């Protein structure tokens, strides 16, 4: 069977590659064509477009590159039509992928439209559920709380487990680093703009805290980090930048400053004490607008959402006093980040011990390995299901 996949960022590329491996295992005649990256290329098939050309975040970035995004979308539709897949598999990246799904429903009536890693419409833009109802044949969730959220709105999704469990479980067997090898890990994101915004604060906050290591994003090159470090008054002698080692670094770091996203879940799964960061321009005005837009949820980090659930319940601790401290917008500066990192630095600190206990709760809720395998089985089943 023929599969067309669309992943718009680094994490999607990784998750899609694992899914492709399982599709190959269950369908030896599988043929792949995709928008993605190096991880998917390593599995096989034909890469049409690299995700780095589409990884724009936020209204301003999207507006500035709108012509390019629209051109890429038009090219993608034409390529899908020529390929005529049995299944169109969309991985997260909702702004692009939901538009593709709408087009595919009209122009590829025989193709099954599958969504792997549900868009986070429970956080904002819940109106997108209407489009999902119309255009998606199979929604595969990797977050257990999504099942109930969708069920309350009369839409059935399938929780297949979380691929992070498959990817990271082997690392849990590694012993943590020795006391004389303690270091601070900085995970500033995967897009150029967010790395610049977050790394500036992270570097200022951790000055003098000892060895600092930056987890380099796969889509960015060393020269980019060198420019950012120079602008912040640092150089490669002061701060290490390591690529393709993020998970190992998380497993052995003493503490980490992590930009909100999938990386927060990965750090928690690997028992890495962390502070979640999300820097953006606009100060309190933008922060208040964001809180209004996200009024239905209390937190932005996946760790806190998995522990407390999707809720705007005001009786729960606020984001700065939750299981994992979230420093967002105007709350994020060098002083506040440094203070929060120091609270969880010592091995015997109450804050650190409590965070690790909460991590154990989170891992239990995620369940066991097997997410890509279960997702592949569900996709093949729906393709073969009689009309």
ABEGO torsion letter per residue (X at the ends): XBBBBBBABAAAAAAAAAAAAAAAAABAABBBBBBBBAAAAAAEEBBABBAAAABBBEAAAAAAAAAAAAAAAAAAAAAAAAAGBABBBBBEGAAAAAAAAAAAAAABAABBBBBBGBBBAAABGAAAAAAAAAABABBBBABAAAAAAAAAAGBBBBBAEBAAAAAAAAAAABBBBBAAABBBBBBAEABAAAAAAAAAAAAAAABGAEBBBBBBBAABBAAAAAAAAAAAGBBAAABBBBBGAAAAAAAABABBBBBBEAAAAAAAAAGBBBBBBBBBBGEAAAAAAAAAAAAABABABAAAAAAAEBBABAABBBAAABABBBBBEAABBAAAAAAAAAAAABAABAAAAAAAAAAAAAAAAAEBBGAAAAAAAAAAAAAABBX
